[in-house]
């Protein structure tokens, strides 16, 4: 047990020295963890309470925010296994890793952690939900979720990622943020699965955000305090900006100007910005076509991209054939329940694949970090019936996300 009165420096050293965990056998250099070991601040690691059934959430305190390399050995000596791994607030990291009895797979990925504090003073003005159901997105722990029909974890290793490792940051709204509970999900939670360990993905998006509120709540200041030369920034807003009122407020005026503010901020820090057009809502007309419910906002993104020489990932254009291919009867399965803005696990996974394909086809600098996955045609989506990313069976309070 770690005494509570240790100095900050000594606590960091102790925490760093206890980042290798074994769940099955005692392994030299690893801390043996029993399934009954619940997380406490004093211990600094353990399973989160109320996870005796699958999925299991295993948390490890880390000494500082930033990027961490996580290495897992998956498999079991006496049975086949099928393990899906998510991190922090339901970010998909590993999809259905299968092993046969007596065989093991070692996989590595990068997890980004953050706190609300801004170096030099100030902090992000968190919404109430970010302090409760979304708290894992802002705490001082790495939380790993192990789920699937037969999950099996032999060891977990956590270490600080190299300082030179690039990070892909996301500034967005509820369609890209880390949604806390089923049935809601976002493409930002799924896109992590498609990048290799050569890059971290860090979503700073939050439900209800517009470009203007993102600035006002100190989220842009926080993001700019951690972004570094060689990093990347995906910017996707529009759903909530569309609802802002006032003299001169509009897509080609205030919204375009704010997009340029984000672009300039990223460039001033040596980072590369990309724009993402706002994803369509589920709005079919009587001809079974998706109508534009976002006004001039998608076009404003395209224009700013052209004017500022910033690549545009046209998710608005790609989501239209995706919904239309499913049709009015089935398309709702890409969304969370009766919601027409926020997506289900299936919908967000397909949209993430669309973004990844656009990055690869445009040969953007991010392309070299993508895993070798097939290109995705939005007009021919994966059948809903074959989608089998495990959902969280432990129920949560599925409040509708802010905004939209």
Helices and strands as residue ranges (DSSP letters): H 8-17, E 20-22, E 31-32, E 45-47, E 56-61, E 66-75, E 81-87, E 91-99, E 104-113, G 128-131, G 135-137, E 141-150, E 153-160, E 166-172, H 187-190, G 191-194, E 199-203, H 211-216, H 219-226, E 232-236, G 241-243, I 251-255, H 256-268, E 272-276, H 297-308, E 312-313, H 315-330, G 331-334, H 345-361, G 365-369, G 378-380, G 384-386
